[in-house]
Amino acid sequence: MKFKSASACIGLSLLSFSVSSFPRLVNSPQVLAQEVSSSCPLPSEIAITFLNSKCHEVKLKSPRIFYRYYSSSQNKYGRYLTTNKYKTNVEVIKNLALNQSWGNEATMIERVTLPAGTTTYQGIVGPQTPKGCYPGGAQQTFIQDSKDLNIKWSEGENIVVQKFTCP
């Protein structure tokens, strides 16, 4: 009888481990268009937004200007920035791989000045699914704390809005 109890305990332990691991796969917040094999010193859910999960840490030696694209005042102060300046929202959506199911239509642009000493993580935007609609390829900068009081956020300005369609 002891053998059957031990087998049951082992079996239940394995089942428990499998079930506890399963929801992370099922409830994934996004469908990934590339594999995670990170050489980026950030958590995998952030590293995967960079092409091939590659980014490098850069501590700014002097203040530097970046751009942030958004369409809702709730998303104005985000952690993802770029050095690329675009004229239309469609360019932004494609090059920054802004899957439209996330709600960012990129109708506004703002200048963001990061102070000297800010630690940034820089690389290239990775694609989102479907790759044909959201290929990425632009420069991407990630900052840990967008609420840092030393960061200067400009007033947002409208950019040219075109209809974005994805087959």
ABEGO torsion letter per residue (X at the ends): XAAAAAAAAAAAAAAAAAAAAAAAAAABABBBABBBBBABABBAAAAAABBGGBBBBBBBABBBBBBBBBABAAAABBABBBABBBABAAAAAAAAGBBAAAGBAGABBBBBBBBBGBBBBBBBBBBBOBAAABAEGBBBBBBABAABAABBBBBBBBBBBBBBBBX
